[in-house]
Amino acid sequence: MFVIRLADGTLRIPRTLASDDGRLIGNAYVELAPSDPEYDRWLPESITEEQEAERRRRWREDNDALEREFLAFKESQAGSDR
């Protein structure tokens, strides 16, 4: 999850909620306005929504290529077991 900077300057900060014993309850985003005291701390690592979409697109493409490579390897290994 990334810190996402919206067009109006609002930041979406990822947060994880855990139970008292450490079990994951869920992940969410919390929005911070430019007037929030924590805003300046998070701003340098923020990316735009467009940058986040591009990262996801590249990740999917890279993942598809890696999956094809793995399946070809798996097929070559199955052929050598005979």
Helices and strands as residue ranges (DSSP letters): E 3-5, E 11-18, E 24-32, H 39-42, G 43-45, E 46-48, H 49-80
